[in-house]
Amino acid sequence: MPYRLDAMTLRDIPEVIEIERLSFSMTWPANSYKRELEQNRLARYIVVRYEPGPGDPPPPPRPREARRPFPLSLLPLPGERWAAPEGTDAVIGYGGLWLMMDEAHVTSIAVHPALRGRGLGELLMLSLCQMAMDLNARWVTLEVRVSNNVARALYEKLGFRQAGVRQRYYTDNNEDAVVMWSDELRSAEFRERLAAQKAELARRLTWTSTL
Ligand SMILES: CC(C)(COP(=O)(O)OP(=O)(O)OC[C@H]1O[C@@H](n2cnc3c(N)ncnc32)[C@H](O)[C@@H]1OP(=O)(O)O)[C@@H](O)C(=O)NCCC(=O)NCCS
C-alpha cells in the first residue's frame, strides 16, 4: 500500500510548503499552515504520503522531461528536490478545506509535479469530499483559475459545475476565477458517484487512510 492519507501535522509543513512552491505562482505567507493547523477550528488539512513497504517499488522516477544532459542537469528544476529515501513517508500531495456553515470550501490542493497524472489529485479531492460529507456539509465549493484546465477537468470529473466567475480574483496576473460547486452531498446521486469513482480509482492505485 504505497500511498497513505493522513491528517496534516506541523511536521509536514516544510514538505507541504515545498509542494506549494512548485505548484502555485502565489503562495501563502510562511506561517499560514501553522496557524491553520493550530488555530483555525474550521479548517481541515490532509496529506498523501508515499510509503514503500517491503516488496513495494521504490519511489517513482521523475518524469522523463525532467532528465536533462549534463551540465543542464546541474540546474534546479521543478520536482528536482523531491527524493524520498526508501522507507520514508514523504508528503507528495496535500489539500484542505474550510467548513463554513453547511459549505465546505476547498482552500488548496496540489500534488508534487513529479507525481502528477497518477490519480493522486483525484484521491485527495475524493477524500476532501468524503470529509465534507462526514462533517455534515451540504456542498463543496472552490475557485480555480480560468486557465487551469487540468484542475478544472479534475473537478468536472467529480461532478463539480461552474456557477460563476470572480473577475480579476488572482492578484498576481489579474486572472479570473471560475467558481465551482458540487452537487448536494447528501443526494443519492452524489454519494453514488463518489463511491463509483473511489472504486474506479482503487483499480488504478492502492492506498490506506488514517483519516
Ligand atoms: C490539479 C492537480 C491537483 C491534479 O492532480 P493529479 O494527481 O495530476 O491528477 P490525477 O492524476 O488525479 O487526475 C485526475 C483527473 O484530472 C484531470 N487531469 C489530470 N491531468 C490532466 C492533464 N494533464 N490534462 C487534462 N486533464 C488532466 C483528468 O480529468 C484526470 O482524470 P483521468 O485520470 O480519468 O483522466 C495537479 O495537477 C496539481 O497539483 N496542480 C497544481 C496545483 C493546482 O493547480 N491546484 C488546483 C488549484 S484550484
The ligand as a Tripos MOL2 file, in Angstrom:
@<TRIPOS>MOLECULE
LIG
   48    50     1     0     0
SMALL
NO_CHARGES

@<TRIPOS>ATOM
      1 C1         -4.6990   19.7370  -10.1760 C.3       1 LIG1
      2 C2         -3.8220   18.6180   -9.6160 C.3       1 LIG1
      3 C3         -4.0050   18.5700   -8.1100 C.3       1 LIG1
      4 C4         -4.2990   17.2830  -10.2330 C.3       1 LIG1
      5 O1         -3.5370   16.2400   -9.6330 O.3       1 LIG1
      6 P1         -3.0710   14.9360  -10.4500 P.3       1 LIG1
      7 O2         -2.6110   13.9480   -9.4580 O.co2     1 LIG1
      8 O3         -2.1360   15.2920  -11.5190 O.co2     1 LIG1
      9 O4         -4.4490   14.4800  -11.1330 O.3       1 LIG1
     10 P2         -4.9740   12.9840  -11.3230 P.3       1 LIG1
     11 O5         -3.9080   12.1320  -11.8870 O.co2     1 LIG1
     12 O6         -5.6360   12.5580  -10.0790 O.co2     1 LIG1
     13 O7         -6.0640   13.2000  -12.4600 O.3       1 LIG1
     14 C5         -7.4470   13.3240  -12.1530 C.3       1 LIG1
     15 C6         -8.1620   13.9640  -13.3130 C.3       1 LIG1
     16 O8         -7.6670   15.2940  -13.5230 O.3       1 LIG1
     17 C7         -7.6580   15.5760  -14.9190 C.3       1 LIG1
     18 N1         -6.2810   15.6650  -15.3880 N.ar      1 LIG1
     19 C8         -5.1660   15.2680  -14.7670 C.ar      1 LIG1
     20 N2         -4.0700   15.5610  -15.5120 N.ar      1 LIG1
     21 C9         -4.5420   16.1520  -16.6350 C.ar      1 LIG1
     22 C10        -3.9210   16.6940  -17.7900 C.ar      1 LIG1
     23 N3         -2.5880   16.7010  -17.9280 N.pl3     1 LIG1
     24 N4         -4.7010   17.2620  -18.7340 N.ar      1 LIG1
     25 C11        -6.0540   17.3060  -18.6020 C.ar      1 LIG1
     26 N5         -6.7010   16.7840  -17.5210 N.ar      1 LIG1
     27 C12        -5.9550   16.2230  -16.5600 C.ar      1 LIG1
     28 C13        -8.3270   14.3910  -15.5790 C.3       1 LIG1
     29 O9         -9.7190   14.6190  -15.5830 O.3       1 LIG1
     30 C14        -7.9630   13.2810  -14.6240 C.3       1 LIG1
     31 O10        -8.8370   12.1780  -14.7320 O.3       1 LIG1
     32 P3         -8.3550   10.9010  -15.6260 P.3       1 LIG1
     33 O11        -7.1460   10.3600  -14.9380 O.co2     1 LIG1
     34 O12        -9.5200    9.9810  -15.5900 O.co2     1 LIG1
     35 O13        -8.0490   11.4750  -16.9850 O.co2     1 LIG1
     36 C15        -2.3370   18.8140  -10.0070 C.3       1 LIG1
     37 O14        -2.2560   18.9900  -11.3930 O.3       1 LIG1
     38 C16        -1.6630   19.9830   -9.3140 C.2       1 LIG1
     39 O15        -1.1380   19.8640   -8.2150 O.2       1 LIG1
     40 N6         -1.6650   21.1570   -9.9900 N.am      1 LIG1
     41 C17        -1.0110   22.3510   -9.4270 C.3       1 LIG1
     42 C18        -1.8030   22.9240   -8.2990 C.3       1 LIG1
     43 C19        -3.2050   23.2920   -8.7340 C.2       1 LIG1
     44 O16        -3.4300   23.8160   -9.8270 O.2       1 LIG1
     45 N7         -4.1730   23.0330   -7.8490 N.am      1 LIG1
     46 C20        -5.5530   23.3550   -8.0980 C.3       1 LIG1
     47 C21        -5.8360   24.7230   -7.6450 C.3       1 LIG1
     48 S1         -7.5510   25.1640   -7.8990 S.3       1 LIG1
@<TRIPOS>BOND
     1     1     2 1
     2     2     3 1
     3     2     4 1
     4     2    36 1
     5     4     5 1
     6     5     6 1
     7     6     7 2
     8     6     8 1
     9     6     9 1
    10     9    10 1
    11    10    11 2
    12    10    12 1
    13    10    13 1
    14    13    14 1
    15    14    15 1
    16    15    16 1
    17    15    30 1
    18    16    17 1
    19    17    18 1
    20    17    28 1
    21    18    19 ar
    22    18    27 ar
    23    19    20 ar
    24    20    21 ar
    25    21    22 ar
    26    21    27 ar
    27    22    23 1
    28    22    24 ar
    29    24    25 ar
    30    25    26 ar
    31    26    27 ar
    32    28    29 1
    33    28    30 1
    34    30    31 1
    35    31    32 1
    36    32    33 2
    37    32    34 1
    38    32    35 1
    39    36    37 1
    40    36    38 1
    41    38    39 2
    42    38    40 1
    43    40    41 1
    44    41    42 1
    45    42    43 1
    46    43    44 2
    47    43    45 1
    48    45    46 1
    49    46    47 1
    50    47    48 1
@<TRIPOS>SUBSTRUCTURE
     1 LIG1         1 GROUP 0 **** ****
